Amino acid sequence: MNLNGKFYKKRVDAGEYTVAQMKCIEESIKVLEKLKKEPLMMLGKIQSGKTKTFIGTIALGFDNEYDLAVVLTKGTNALSQQTLSRMKNEFKGENVKIYDIMSLQKNLTPFELKQKMIIIVKKEKNNLARFKEFIESYPLKSNKKCMIIDDEADFASIGFEKKNEAFDIRKIAADINEIRGTLDDCRFIQVTATPYSLYLQPETFELGTKIYPIKPAHTVLVPSGDGYIGGDYYFNHEENPLAQYLFEEVDQKEFDILKNSDRRVFKEEEVLTHKKISGIRKAVMNFIVGGTIRLLQNGGDEFDENNRYSLIIHTEIAKSSHTRQADIIFTLVEKLQELLENDKETLDRLIIESLEDLNESINAYGFSMIDEETLKNEVYTAIIERINISVVNSENEVKDMLDERGQLELRTPLNIFVGGQILDRGITISNLIGFVYGRRPQKMQQDTVLQHARMFGYRKPEDLAVTRLYTTKHLYNQMVKINEFDSALRKDFEEQKNKDGVIFIRRDVKGSIKPCSPNKIMVSKTHILKEHRRILPVGFTPKCKSKINPIVHKIDKIIMQARPSDKKQSEFTVNIDVAYKIVDLIYDTIDLDDNYSVDRETMLSIMNYVSKGKVHLIVREGRDAKKYTPETGRLMNAPDNGTQDGIPAKRMAIDNPSLILIKQNGKSDKDYGWSGAPFWWPVLVTPRNVKSTVYAADYMK
């Protein structure tokens, strides 16, 4: 491999890449030569610099006989324009021809075709059709060594639908598949932060037409640089205690108000006083005060382009809801301006409330406090002239709002963006210090929710000190779970536990693996199975006494009969069918509060999968766990004690799983939240010798 060519070495000599990034780029080109038609996965984190790394891969590829790089982007004008601008800037003056496929001239000369080429193609039917025409028009099939880089590869690049009990590939995925097959000397790179639906694909397909491999054959990790802030920062309180300041709870009813215009429920002119929209009011005030604090910390120059801050309000897809939300924000700013003229005392009170809230985190981060009087005077100015409110919900609008880097332009010191799907994947928004997130899809899709996390990226500590995430407790808890899964998967790659690939299984009565549609991986339906992993239902209500007591007695009897001669023994081994019967009965005693807990079928099928015919039981009785933790108000997810229960469970779980069975007293008073009858709570602990496996249940309907 040539590491001293003019494209790659220039970037290395300029210090553009860290050692880790160079390792990723060089490994990618090396592996590509062996893969042929099998995909290479470049797995990065959301907004962590994946584009920079795959641009480096293109540069090194050009030094190693590659002539053509095709970049497939999400099918939006905004992301396509952002990618095109980035490529032109990166390869400026390097004799590389860079085109958007839809503006590519049809009469390219042999001289132009001899040069290195980068073509941007949206994953959209007209773009893909135009590129197929381009391939046919010029002698590219056999004399151009090509790499296709599929950015956001899990989005639109794969897709299957069921027709008359059979699967067929969808149009966009079929076009990409055809392109891969048409170019003779072509390598395929998948780039994404959410790879689950890609790993869930079968090794081979039998759909009546030739389908080139979709499941990654090799994965390289795209490293994050210093200053990257991702899910662990927001959702892992053990690793980052400062996360406690980032989350501000918003009632779901408030998001419901924001999506309709029923004046019987809420009138815009009451925006400063109405209790039902206290969350959005707090978000805007904290943003104005927080952005002003940052302006003052940076010297107070309002014309310095580094002093530009942003707030995203992303709660609904419907354009009508965006208009409603923008109207509320406009009215709120107008009311603040009226207070400045007529009731400065009330405005000062609102400013000080936000300052007190933000000062908790500013102090925790170790930064100096801002003088109140100085702050108030700057906030007055901000309210009058520094706030820009933009609705972002159509591609044409977004294209007009991009700066020369292809990012959403921050026109003023304080920028509020209200919008829907166009604000998710790929769009970069700088200096984000506030994110109001209320998207509640009918099915909580793991890939989708992660990609909505626009607050990830490179952030200064000073910005983080005034940053807030406003969402419901339910959505926040789901994001915690998603991040836990995502971090565990990446850690396995970092520790090289997945050298032979990730094992993905799914519950299927026939034991068969079916093609997986993109973005159909449900939060509750995906579990990573690894050494000594705990799996348990969280968020349920035991049934009433009359229904639960006979079943609990039956479980008690099964446990007693399964015990060895010493009937007091609390740690022993049983056949899988005994454990199966116990867990099955336990689920007869509870009602899951929502669709996101571990359901009966998932619990039973995972236990079957990790067992080699035996299950080790650890039986505990007389416990008094509460439904919600007193400190955080979150659902209790640890009815087991790490020392008393966890240590023996892990000690026994070598080749077979352990099942901790905890009998709760089930007190019904408000401090405990149960139904007043004893019930069993199961905790499955996977074996030490289990291979890292991702279990997905019912991901395709």
C-alpha positions as CSV (number, residue, x, y, z in Angstrom):
1,M,0.0,0.0,0.0
2,N,1.3,3.4,-1.0
3,L,1.3,5.8,2.0
4,N,3.4,8.5,0.3
5,G,1.2,9.5,-2.6
6,K,0.3,13.1,-3.2
7,F,-3.3,13.0,-1.9
8,Y,-2.9,11.2,1.5
9,K,0.6,12.3,2.5
10,K,-0.3,16.0,2.0
11,R,-3.0,15.6,4.6
12,V,-0.8,13.6,7.0
13,D,2.0,16.1,6.7
14,A,-0.5,18.9,7.5
15,G,-1.5,17.1,10.7
16,E,-5.1,16.7,9.7
17,Y,-5.4,13.2,11.2
18,T,-4.7,11.7,14.6
19,V,-2.8,8.4,14.9
20,A,-6.1,6.7,15.5
21,Q,-7.7,8.2,12.4
22,M,-4.7,7.2,10.2
23,K,-5.0,3.7,11.5
24,C,-8.7,3.6,10.6
25,I,-8.0,5.0,7.1
26,E,-5.1,2.7,6.3
27,E,-6.9,-0.4,7.6
28,S,-9.9,0.5,5.5
29,I,-7.9,0.6,2.2
30,K,-6.0,-2.6,3.2
31,V,-9.1,-4.5,4.0
32,L,-11.0,-3.3,0.9
33,E,-8.6,-5.2,-1.4
34,K,-9.6,-8.5,0.2
35,L,-13.3,-7.9,0.4
36,K,-14.2,-7.6,-3.3
37,K,-18.1,-7.3,-3.3
38,E,-18.5,-7.7,0.5
39,P,-19.1,-4.5,2.4
40,L,-16.6,-2.8,4.7
41,M,-18.3,-1.1,7.7
42,M,-16.8,2.2,9.0
43,L,-18.6,2.5,12.3
44,G,-18.5,6.0,13.9
45,K,-20.4,7.9,16.5
46,I,-23.1,10.5,15.6
47,Q,-21.5,13.8,14.5
48,S,-18.1,12.5,15.5
49,G,-16.2,13.2,12.2
50,K,-17.1,10.2,10.1
51,T,-17.0,12.4,6.9
52,K,-13.5,13.6,7.6
53,T,-12.3,10.0,8.0
54,F,-14.0,8.7,4.8
55,I,-12.5,11.7,2.9
56,G,-9.1,10.5,4.1
57,T,-10.0,7.0,2.8
58,I,-10.8,8.5,-0.6
59,A,-7.5,10.4,-0.6
60,L,-5.5,7.2,0.2
61,G,-7.6,5.3,-2.3
62,F,-6.6,7.7,-5.0
63,D,-3.0,7.1,-4.2
64,N,-3.6,3.3,-4.6
65,E,-5.1,3.0,-8.1
66,Y,-8.7,4.1,-7.3
67,D,-10.0,6.5,-9.9
68,L,-13.6,7.0,-8.9
69,A,-15.3,7.6,-5.6
70,V,-19.1,7.7,-5.5
71,V,-20.6,9.1,-2.3
72,L,-24.2,8.1,-1.7
73,T,-25.9,10.6,0.6
74,K,-29.3,10.7,2.3
75,G,-31.9,11.9,-0.2
76,T,-32.2,15.5,0.9
77,N,-30.9,18.6,-0.9
78,A,-29.4,19.9,2.3
79,L,-27.2,16.9,3.0
80,S,-26.2,16.5,-0.6
81,Q,-25.2,20.2,-0.8
82,Q,-23.4,19.9,2.5
83,T,-21.4,16.9,1.2
84,L,-20.7,18.5,-2.1
85,S,-19.4,21.7,-0.5
86,R,-17.2,19.7,1.9
87,M,-15.7,17.7,-1.0
88,K,-14.9,20.7,-3.1
89,N,-13.3,22.4,-0.1
90,E,-11.2,19.3,0.8
91,F,-9.9,18.6,-2.7
92,K,-9.5,22.2,-3.8
93,G,-6.6,22.6,-6.3
94,E,-5.8,18.8,-6.4
95,N,-6.9,18.0,-9.9
96,V,-9.9,16.0,-8.7
97,K,-13.2,16.5,-10.6
98,I,-16.1,16.7,-8.2
99,Y,-19.7,16.6,-9.4
100,D,-23.3,16.4,-8.2
101,I,-24.7,13.7,-10.5
102,M,-27.7,15.9,-11.3
103,S,-25.5,18.7,-12.6
104,L,-22.9,16.6,-14.3
105,Q,-22.5,17.4,-18.0
106,K,-23.2,14.7,-20.5
107,N,-20.3,15.4,-22.9
108,L,-17.3,14.7,-20.7
109,T,-14.1,14.5,-22.8
110,P,-11.5,11.6,-22.5
111,F,-9.2,14.1,-20.8
112,E,-11.7,14.8,-18.1
113,L,-12.4,11.1,-17.7
114,K,-8.7,10.5,-17.1
115,Q,-8.8,12.5,-13.9
116,K,-9.7,11.4,-10.4
117,M,-13.4,11.8,-9.9
118,I,-15.8,12.2,-7.0
119,I,-19.5,12.0,-7.7
120,I,-22.2,12.9,-5.2
121,V,-25.4,10.8,-5.6
122,K,-28.5,11.2,-3.5
123,K,-30.2,8.0,-2.5
124,E,-33.2,9.0,-4.6
125,K,-34.6,7.4,-7.7
126,N,-33.8,10.2,-10.2
127,N,-30.2,10.6,-8.9
128,L,-29.6,6.9,-9.0
129,A,-31.1,6.6,-12.5
130,R,-28.9,9.4,-13.7
131,F,-25.8,7.7,-12.3
132,K,-26.7,4.4,-14.0
133,E,-27.0,6.4,-17.3
134,F,-23.6,7.9,-16.6
135,I,-22.1,4.4,-16.1
136,E,-23.5,3.3,-19.4
137,S,-22.5,6.4,-21.3
138,Y,-18.8,6.2,-20.6
139,P,-16.4,3.3,-20.4
140,L,-16.4,3.1,-16.6
141,K,-17.4,-0.6,-16.2
142,S,-14.0,-2.0,-16.6
143,N,-11.4,0.7,-16.6
144,K,-12.2,2.6,-13.5
145,K,-11.3,1.3,-10.1
146,C,-14.1,2.5,-7.9
147,M,-15.2,2.8,-4.3
148,I,-18.8,3.5,-3.4
149,I,-19.1,5.2,0.0
150,D,-22.6,4.8,1.3
151,D,-23.0,7.5,3.9
152,E,-25.8,6.8,6.5
153,A,-25.7,3.3,5.0
154,D,-28.6,2.0,7.1
155,F,-30.9,4.7,5.7
156,A,-32.6,3.8,2.4
157,S,-29.7,1.7,1.2
158,I,-31.4,-1.5,2.4
159,G,-35.1,-2.3,2.4
160,F,-37.4,-5.2,1.8
161,E,-41.1,-5.6,1.7
162,K,-43.3,-8.6,2.0
163,K,-45.4,-9.4,-1.0
164,N,-47.7,-12.4,-0.9
165,E,-45.6,-14.0,1.8
166,A,-42.4,-13.4,0.0
167,F,-39.7,-10.7,0.3
168,D,-38.7,-8.3,-2.4
169,I,-36.1,-5.6,-2.4
170,R,-37.3,-2.0,-2.5
171,K,-36.6,0.4,-5.4
172,I,-33.7,2.5,-3.9
173,A,-32.0,-0.5,-2.5
174,A,-32.4,-2.4,-5.8
175,D,-30.8,0.5,-7.7
176,I,-27.8,0.6,-5.4
177,N,-27.5,-3.2,-5.7
178,E,-27.6,-2.9,-9.5
179,I,-24.9,-0.2,-9.5
180,R,-22.6,-2.4,-7.3
181,G,-23.0,-5.2,-9.8
182,T,-22.5,-3.1,-12.9
183,L,-19.0,-1.7,-12.0
184,D,-16.5,-4.5,-12.4
185,D,-13.8,-3.3,-10.1
186,C,-15.7,-1.7,-7.3
187,R,-15.5,-1.8,-3.5
188,F,-18.4,-1.0,-1.1
189,I,-18.0,1.0,2.1
190,Q,-20.8,1.5,4.6
191,V,-20.6,4.5,6.9
192,T,-23.0,4.9,9.8
193,A,-23.3,5.3,13.5
194,T,-26.4,3.0,13.7
195,P,-25.4,-0.3,12.0
196,Y,-28.0,-2.6,13.6
197,S,-30.2,-3.3,10.6
198,L,-27.1,-3.9,8.5
199,Y,-25.7,-6.5,10.8
200,L,-29.1,-8.2,10.9
201,Q,-29.0,-9.0,7.2
202,P,-28.5,-12.6,6.1
203,E,-25.2,-13.7,4.6
204,T,-26.9,-14.6,1.4
205,F,-30.3,-13.8,-0.2
206,E,-32.7,-15.9,-2.2
207,L,-35.1,-13.3,-3.6
208,G,-35.2,-14.3,-7.3
209,T,-32.6,-11.8,-8.3
210,K,-28.9,-11.5,-7.4
211,I,-28.4,-9.5,-4.2
212,Y,-24.9,-8.4,-3.4
213,P,-23.9,-8.8,0.3
214,I,-25.3,-6.2,2.6
215,K,-24.1,-7.6,6.0
216,P,-20.7,-6.1,6.8
217,A,-17.8,-8.5,6.3
218,H,-15.4,-6.4,8.3
219,T,-15.8,-3.4,10.7
220,V,-13.3,-0.6,11.4
221,L,-14.0,1.9,14.1
222,V,-14.0,5.6,13.2
223,P,-12.3,7.3,16.2
224,S,-13.7,10.4,17.9
225,G,-11.4,13.3,18.5
226,D,-10.8,15.2,21.7
227,G,-13.8,17.2,22.8
228,Y,-16.4,14.8,21.3
229,I,-19.6,14.6,23.4
230,G,-21.8,11.6,22.8
231,G,-24.4,9.5,24.5
232,D,-22.2,8.5,27.4
233,Y,-21.8,12.1,28.4
234,Y,-25.6,12.7,28.4
235,F,-26.9,9.3,29.6
236,N,-24.2,7.5,31.7
237,H,-24.4,9.2,35.1
238,E,-21.8,6.8,36.6
239,E,-19.1,7.9,34.1
240,N,-20.3,11.5,33.9
241,P,-21.9,12.9,37.1
242,L,-22.3,16.3,35.4
243,A,-25.1,14.7,33.3
244,Q,-27.5,15.4,36.1
245,Y,-27.5,19.0,35.0
246,L,-28.2,18.4,31.3
247,F,-31.7,16.8,31.5
248,E,-34.8,19.0,32.1
249,E,-38.0,17.1,32.3
250,V,-41.0,18.2,30.1
251,D,-44.5,16.8,30.6
252,Q,-45.8,14.9,27.6
253,K,-49.0,17.0,27.8
254,E,-47.0,20.0,26.9
255,F,-45.7,18.5,23.7
256,D,-49.3,17.6,22.9
257,I,-50.3,21.2,23.2
258,L,-47.4,22.3,20.9
259,K,-48.7,20.2,18.0
260,N,-52.2,21.6,17.7
261,S,-53.8,25.0,17.6
262,D,-56.8,24.5,19.9
263,R,-57.1,27.9,21.7
264,R,-59.5,26.3,24.2
265,V,-56.4,24.5,25.6
266,F,-53.8,27.2,25.2
267,K,-53.7,30.8,23.9
268,E,-50.4,32.1,22.6
269,E,-50.9,35.4,24.4
270,E,-50.6,33.5,27.7
271,V,-47.2,32.2,26.8
272,L,-45.4,34.0,29.7
273,T,-47.8,32.8,32.4
274,H,-49.6,29.5,31.3
275,K,-48.4,26.5,33.4
276,K,-49.1,24.1,30.6
277,I,-46.1,25.3,28.5
278,S,-43.7,26.0,31.4
279,G,-41.1,23.6,29.8
280,I,-40.9,25.4,26.4
281,R,-40.8,28.8,28.2
282,K,-37.9,27.6,30.4
283,A,-36.1,26.2,27.4
284,V,-36.2,29.5,25.5
285,M,-35.3,31.6,28.6
286,N,-32.4,29.3,29.5
287,F,-31.2,29.5,25.9
288,I,-31.3,33.3,25.8
289,V,-29.6,33.6,29.1
290,G,-27.2,30.8,28.5
291,G,-26.2,32.1,25.0
292,T,-25.7,35.6,26.5
293,I,-23.5,34.2,29.3
294,R,-21.3,32.5,26.6
295,L,-21.2,35.8,24.7
296,L,-19.9,37.6,27.8
297,Q,-17.5,34.9,28.7
298,N,-16.0,35.3,25.1
299,G,-15.5,39.0,25.5
300,G,-18.9,40.3,24.5
301,D,-18.3,40.9,20.8
302,E,-21.7,40.2,19.2
303,F,-20.2,40.4,15.7
304,D,-17.7,37.6,16.3
305,E,-18.9,34.6,14.4
306,N,-17.7,32.3,17.1
307,N,-20.3,33.8,19.3
308,R,-23.3,32.1,17.6
309,Y,-25.5,29.7,19.5
310,S,-28.4,27.5,18.6
311,L,-31.5,25.9,20.1
312,I,-33.4,23.1,18.3
313,I,-37.1,22.4,18.8
314,H,-37.7,19.0,17.3
315,T,-41.0,17.5,18.4
316,E,-43.2,16.7,15.4
317,I,-43.0,15.8,11.7
318,A,-46.2,17.7,10.6
319,K,-45.4,21.2,9.1
320,S,-48.6,22.6,10.7
321,S,-47.1,21.8,14.1
322,H,-43.9,23.6,13.2
323,T,-45.9,26.7,12.4
324,R,-47.7,26.5,15.6
325,Q,-44.5,26.1,17.6
326,A,-42.8,29.0,15.8
327,D,-45.8,31.2,16.5
328,I,-45.5,30.4,20.2
329,I,-41.8,31.2,20.2
330,F,-42.3,34.5,18.2
331,T,-45.1,35.5,20.7
332,L,-42.9,34.6,23.6
333,V,-40.1,36.9,22.3
334,E,-42.6,39.7,21.6
335,K,-44.0,39.3,25.2
336,L,-40.4,39.6,26.6
337,Q,-39.9,42.8,24.5
338,E,-43.2,44.2,26.0
339,L,-41.9,43.4,29.5
340,L,-38.7,45.3,28.7
341,E,-40.9,48.3,27.9
342,N,-43.6,48.0,30.6
343,D,-42.6,45.6,33.3
344,K,-38.8,45.2,33.6
345,E,-39.2,43.8,37.2
346,T,-41.0,40.7,35.8
347,L,-38.4,40.3,33.0
348,D,-35.6,40.6,35.6
349,R,-37.3,37.8,37.6
350,L,-37.4,35.5,34.6
351,I,-33.7,36.3,33.8
352,I,-32.6,35.6,37.4
353,E,-34.6,32.3,37.5
354,S,-32.7,31.1,34.4
355,L,-29.4,32.3,35.8
356,E,-30.0,30.4,39.1
357,D,-30.8,27.3,37.1
358,L,-27.7,27.6,34.9
359,N,-25.4,28.7,37.7
360,E,-25.8,25.2,39.3
361,S,-24.0,23.6,36.3
362,I,-21.7,26.6,35.7
363,N,-20.4,26.3,39.3
364,A,-20.2,22.4,39.0
365,Y,-18.1,22.8,35.8
366,G,-15.8,25.2,37.7
367,F,-16.4,28.4,35.7
368,S,-16.8,31.9,37.1
369,M,-20.2,33.4,37.7
370,I,-21.5,36.3,35.5
371,D,-22.4,39.7,37.2
372,E,-26.2,39.9,37.3
373,E,-26.5,43.5,36.2
374,T,-24.1,43.1,33.3
375,L,-26.0,39.9,32.3
376,K,-29.4,41.6,32.5
377,N,-28.3,44.5,30.3
378,E,-27.0,42.1,27.6
379,V,-30.2,40.0,27.8
380,Y,-32.2,43.2,27.1
381,T,-30.2,43.8,24.0
382,A,-30.5,40.1,23.0
383,I,-34.3,40.2,23.3
384,I,-34.5,43.3,21.1
385,E,-32.2,42.4,18.3
386,R,-30.1,39.1,18.6
387,I,-32.7,36.3,18.3
388,N,-33.5,34.6,15.0
389,I,-36.3,32.1,14.7
390,S,-36.4,29.8,11.7
391,V,-38.8,27.0,10.6
392,V,-36.8,24.2,8.9
393,N,-39.2,21.8,7.2
394,S,-38.7,21.9,3.5
395,E,-35.6,21.0,1.4
396,N,-35.7,24.3,-0.5
397,E,-35.8,26.3,2.6
398,V,-32.9,24.4,4.1
399,K,-30.7,24.7,1.0
400,D,-31.1,28.5,1.2
401,M,-30.2,28.4,4.9
402,L,-26.8,26.6,4.5
403,D,-23.5,28.5,4.9
404,E,-20.4,27.9,2.7
405,R,-19.6,24.8,4.7
406,G,-23.0,23.3,4.1
407,Q,-24.1,23.7,7.7
408,L,-27.2,25.6,8.9
409,E,-26.1,29.2,9.0
410,L,-26.2,30.9,12.4
411,R,-27.2,34.4,11.4
412,T,-27.3,36.0,14.8
413,P,-25.9,35.3,18.3
414,L,-29.0,33.4,19.2
415,N,-30.7,31.1,16.7
416,I,-33.8,29.0,17.3
417,F,-34.6,26.2,14.7
418,V,-38.0,24.6,14.7
419,G,-38.5,21.6,12.4
420,G,-39.0,17.9,11.8
421,Q,-37.2,15.2,10.0
422,I,-34.9,17.5,8.0
423,L,-33.1,18.3,11.2
424,D,-32.1,14.7,11.9
425,R,-29.2,12.7,10.3
426,G,-26.2,14.5,8.8
427,I,-27.3,18.1,9.2
428,T,-24.6,19.9,11.3
429,I,-25.7,22.7,13.6
430,S,-22.9,24.5,15.4
431,N,-22.8,25.5,19.1
432,L,-25.9,23.7,20.1
433,I,-26.7,24.5,23.7
434,G,-30.4,23.6,23.8
435,F,-32.4,20.7,22.4
436,V,-36.1,20.3,22.9
437,Y,-36.9,16.8,21.9
438,G,-40.5,15.4,21.8
439,R,-40.6,13.0,18.9
440,R,-42.6,10.1,20.1
441,P,-43.0,7.6,17.2
442,Q,-45.6,4.9,17.5
443,K,-42.7,2.4,17.6
444,M,-39.5,3.5,19.4
445,Q,-36.9,2.7,16.7
446,Q,-33.4,2.4,18.0
447,D,-31.6,3.7,14.9
448,T,-34.1,6.6,14.5
449,V,-33.9,7.9,18.1
450,L,-30.1,7.9,18.1
451,Q,-30.0,9.8,14.8
452,H,-32.3,12.5,16.3
453,A,-29.6,13.2,18.9
454,R,-28.4,16.5,17.3
455,M,-26.8,17.6,20.6
456,F,-23.9,15.1,20.0
457,G,-20.7,16.4,18.5
458,Y,-17.7,18.5,19.5
459,R,-18.6,20.8,22.3
460,K,-16.6,23.2,24.5
461,P,-16.8,22.7,28.3
462,E,-18.1,26.2,28.6
463,D,-20.9,25.5,26.2
464,L,-21.8,22.2,28.1
465,A,-22.1,24.2,31.3
466,V,-25.2,26.0,29.9
467,T,-26.5,23.1,27.7
468,R,-29.8,21.5,28.4
469,L,-31.8,18.6,26.9
470,Y,-35.6,19.1,27.3
471,T,-37.6,15.9,26.9
472,T,-40.0,13.6,28.7
473,K,-38.9,11.2,31.4
474,H,-40.0,8.4,29.3
475,L,-38.0,9.5,26.2
476,Y,-35.0,10.2,28.4
477,N,-35.1,6.7,29.9
478,Q,-35.3,5.1,26.4
479,M,-32.3,7.2,25.3
480,V,-30.4,5.9,28.4
481,K,-31.2,2.3,27.3
482,I,-30.3,2.9,23.7
483,N,-27.0,4.4,24.7
484,E,-26.2,1.5,27.0
485,F,-26.7,-0.9,24.1
486,D,-24.7,1.2,21.6
487,S,-21.8,1.6,24.0
488,A,-21.7,-2.1,24.7
489,L,-21.6,-3.0,21.0
490,R,-18.8,-0.5,20.3
491,K,-16.8,-1.6,23.4
492,D,-16.8,-5.2,22.0
493,F,-15.3,-3.9,18.8
494,E,-12.7,-1.9,20.6
495,E,-11.7,-4.9,22.6
496,Q,-11.6,-7.0,19.4
497,K,-14.2,-9.4,20.8
498,N,-16.0,-9.3,17.4
499,K,-13.2,-10.2,15.1
500,D,-15.4,-12.8,13.4
501,G,-18.3,-10.4,13.2
502,V,-21.3,-9.8,15.4
503,I,-23.7,-12.6,15.9
504,F,-27.3,-11.3,15.3
505,I,-30.3,-13.5,16.0
506,R,-34.0,-12.9,16.0
507,R,-36.9,-14.7,17.5
508,D,-38.5,-16.8,14.8
509,V,-40.7,-19.9,15.4
510,K,-39.1,-21.6,12.4
511,G,-35.6,-20.5,13.4
512,S,-35.0,-18.7,10.0
513,I,-33.4,-15.3,9.4
514,K,-35.3,-12.9,7.3
515,P,-34.1,-9.7,5.6
516,C,-34.5,-6.7,7.9
517,S,-35.9,-3.4,6.8
518,P,-33.9,-0.3,7.9
519,N,-34.9,1.5,11.1
520,K,-37.1,-1.4,12.3
521,I,-35.0,-2.2,15.3
522,M,-37.1,-1.5,18.3
523,V,-35.6,-0.2,21.5
524,S,-37.2,-2.8,23.6
525,K,-36.8,-5.6,21.0
526,T,-33.0,-5.3,20.9
527,H,-30.7,-6.8,23.5
528,I,-27.0,-7.3,23.5
529,L,-26.1,-10.7,25.0
530,K,-22.6,-10.7,26.4
531,E,-20.8,-12.0,29.5
532,H,-22.9,-11.8,32.6
533,R,-25.5,-9.5,31.1
534,R,-28.6,-8.8,33.3
535,I,-31.9,-9.0,31.5
536,L,-35.1,-8.3,33.4
537,P,-38.6,-6.7,33.0
538,V,-38.6,-3.1,34.1
539,G,-41.8,-1.0,34.2
540,F,-44.7,-3.3,35.1
541,T,-47.6,-3.5,37.5
542,P,-48.5,-6.7,39.4
543,K,-52.1,-7.8,38.9
544,C,-54.7,-7.7,41.7
545,K,-54.4,-10.0,44.7
546,S,-57.2,-12.3,43.6
547,K,-55.5,-13.0,40.3
548,I,-51.9,-13.1,41.4
549,N,-52.0,-15.1,44.6
550,P,-52.9,-18.6,43.1
551,I,-50.2,-18.2,40.5
552,V,-47.6,-17.1,43.0
553,H,-48.5,-20.2,45.1
554,K,-48.0,-22.3,42.1
555,I,-44.5,-20.8,41.5
556,D,-43.6,-21.3,45.1
557,K,-44.6,-25.0,44.8
558,I,-42.5,-25.5,41.7
559,I,-39.4,-23.9,43.3
560,M,-39.9,-26.0,46.5
561,Q,-40.2,-29.2,44.4
562,A,-37.1,-28.3,42.3
563,R,-34.9,-27.8,45.4
564,P,-32.5,-30.6,46.2
565,S,-32.9,-32.6,49.5
566,D,-32.1,-29.5,51.6
567,K,-35.4,-27.6,51.1
568,K,-33.9,-24.4,52.5
569,Q,-31.2,-24.2,49.8
570,S,-31.5,-21.0,47.8
571,E,-28.9,-21.6,45.1
572,F,-29.3,-24.7,42.9
573,T,-29.5,-25.9,39.3
574,V,-32.6,-27.0,37.3
575,N,-33.4,-28.2,33.8
576,I,-34.3,-25.5,31.4
577,D,-38.0,-26.6,31.2
578,V,-38.4,-25.9,35.0
579,A,-36.9,-22.4,34.6
580,Y,-39.1,-21.8,31.5
581,K,-42.3,-22.8,33.4
582,I,-41.4,-20.4,36.3
583,V,-40.7,-17.4,34.1
584,D,-43.8,-18.1,32.0
585,L,-45.9,-18.1,35.1
586,I,-44.3,-14.9,36.5
587,Y,-45.4,-13.1,33.3
588,D,-49.0,-14.2,34.1
589,T,-48.8,-12.2,37.3
590,I,-47.8,-8.8,35.8
591,D,-48.9,-6.3,33.2
592,L,-46.2,-4.4,31.3
593,D,-46.7,-0.7,31.6
594,D,-45.6,0.0,28.0
595,N,-44.1,-1.7,25.0
596,Y,-40.5,-1.1,26.0
597,S,-40.0,-3.6,28.8
598,V,-38.6,-7.0,28.3
599,D,-41.7,-9.0,27.3
600,R,-42.4,-12.7,27.9
601,E,-41.4,-14.0,24.6
602,T,-38.1,-12.1,24.6
603,M,-37.2,-13.3,28.1
604,L,-38.0,-16.9,27.4
605,S,-36.3,-17.1,24.0
606,I,-33.1,-15.4,25.3
607,M,-33.0,-17.9,28.2
608,N,-33.4,-20.8,25.7
609,Y,-30.7,-19.4,23.5
610,V,-28.0,-19.0,26.1
611,S,-28.8,-22.2,28.0
612,K,-27.2,-25.6,27.2
613,G,-30.1,-27.4,29.0
614,K,-29.6,-26.1,32.5
615,V,-30.4,-22.9,34.5
616,H,-28.9,-22.0,37.8
617,L,-31.5,-20.6,40.2
618,I,-30.7,-18.0,43.0
619,V,-33.9,-17.7,45.1
620,R,-34.4,-14.7,47.4
621,E,-37.6,-13.8,49.4
622,G,-38.9,-11.1,51.6
623,R,-37.6,-8.1,49.5
624,D,-39.1,-4.6,49.5
625,A,-37.9,-2.9,46.3
626,K,-39.8,0.2,45.2
627,K,-41.2,0.7,41.7
628,Y,-39.4,4.0,41.4
629,T,-36.0,5.0,42.8
630,P,-36.4,7.7,45.4
631,E,-33.4,9.7,44.2
632,T,-34.3,10.1,40.5
633,G,-37.9,9.0,40.2
634,R,-36.9,6.6,37.5
635,L,-38.2,3.1,37.2
636,M,-36.3,0.6,39.5
637,N,-34.1,-1.6,37.4
638,A,-32.1,-3.3,40.1
639,P,-34.3,-5.4,42.4
640,D,-31.2,-7.7,42.8
641,N,-28.4,-6.9,45.2
642,G,-25.0,-6.9,43.4
643,T,-23.2,-8.6,46.4
644,Q,-25.8,-10.9,47.8
645,D,-27.4,-11.9,44.5
646,G,-25.1,-10.8,41.7
647,I,-21.9,-12.4,42.9
648,P,-23.3,-16.0,43.3
649,A,-25.2,-15.6,40.0
650,K,-22.1,-14.7,38.1
651,R,-20.1,-17.4,39.9
652,M,-22.5,-20.1,38.7
653,A,-23.2,-18.7,35.2
654,I,-20.3,-20.2,33.3
655,D,-21.8,-22.2,30.4
656,N,-25.4,-21.9,31.5
657,P,-27.3,-18.8,32.6
658,S,-28.4,-17.9,36.2
659,L,-31.9,-16.9,37.0
660,I,-32.3,-14.7,40.1
661,L,-35.8,-15.1,41.4
662,I,-36.7,-12.3,43.9
663,K,-39.9,-12.5,45.8
664,Q,-41.1,-9.0,46.6
665,N,-43.6,-8.2,49.4
666,G,-45.4,-5.9,46.9
667,K,-46.4,-3.2,49.3
668,S,-49.2,-0.9,47.9
669,D,-48.5,2.4,49.7
670,K,-47.3,5.3,47.6
671,D,-43.7,4.9,48.6
672,Y,-43.6,1.4,47.0
673,G,-46.2,1.6,44.2
674,W,-47.2,-2.1,43.9
675,S,-50.6,-3.9,44.2
676,G,-50.4,-5.1,47.8
677,A,-49.6,-8.8,47.0
678,P,-46.3,-10.6,46.9
679,F,-44.9,-11.3,43.4
680,W,-41.7,-12.8,41.8
681,W,-39.3,-10.6,39.9
682,P,-36.9,-12.5,37.5
683,V,-33.4,-11.4,36.6
684,L,-31.6,-13.5,33.9
685,V,-27.8,-13.4,34.0
686,T,-26.2,-14.6,30.8
687,P,-23.2,-17.1,31.0
688,R,-19.6,-16.0,31.1
689,N,-18.9,-18.1,28.0
690,V,-21.6,-16.7,25.8
691,K,-20.4,-15.1,22.5
692,S,-21.3,-11.5,22.0
693,T,-24.7,-11.6,20.3
694,V,-27.3,-9.0,19.4
695,Y,-30.8,-10.3,19.8
696,A,-33.6,-8.6,17.9
697,A,-37.2,-9.7,18.2
698,D,-40.0,-9.0,15.7
699,Y,-38.1,-6.3,13.8
700,M,-40.0,-6.7,10.6
701,K,-43.7,-6.6,10.2
